[in-house]
Amino acid sequence: MPGLRAMRSLLLFLLLCGVSFAEEAKQDHDLANLVHQDCGSCHGLTLKGGLGPDLRPDSISHYDADTLSEVILDGIPGTAMPPWRPIMSEAEARWIAHYLLEGPK
């Protein structure tokens, strides 16, 4: 039956999309936790500043996402800001940069 086959294909497609969205949501949650826990250890748990500067959107709005991604990945020599490139992908750094610029939702 062609109709049944099409329905099965559609159902499989929707199921796979749901898995993809669930994985993406988990990754977003994990990265947001990383920001608040790992970055927060220097920048303050609320990102208002500490050893490192304030990372709230109003304080960093003069930076673009590319610049912030580079800082995240390569650190800032001579400061306490370490490079995260050895343990983080460029896509993850871009996500964090956008998260910092837009603020938590």
Residue pairs with C-beta under 8 A, 6 or more apart in sequence:
28 95
31 92
31 95
31 96
31 99
32 99
32 104
34 96
35 47
35 96
35 99
35 100
36 45
36 47
37 45
39 47
39 52
39 55
39 96
40 46
40 47
42 50
42 51
42 52
42 80
42 81
43 49
43 50
43 51
43 52
43 53
43 54
43 55
44 50
44 54
47 54
47 55
47 56
47 100
48 54
48 56
49 55
49 59
51 80
52 80
52 81
53 59
54 60
55 100
56 103
57 100
57 101
57 102
57 103
60 68
60 100
60 101
61 101
63 101
65 94
65 97
65 98
65 101
66 97
68 96
68 97
68 100
68 101
69 90
69 93
69 94
69 96
69 97
71 81
72 84
72 88
72 93
72 96
72 97
73 83
73 84
73 85
73 88
73 90
73 93
74 83
74 85
75 81
75 82
75 83
75 84
84 93
85 93
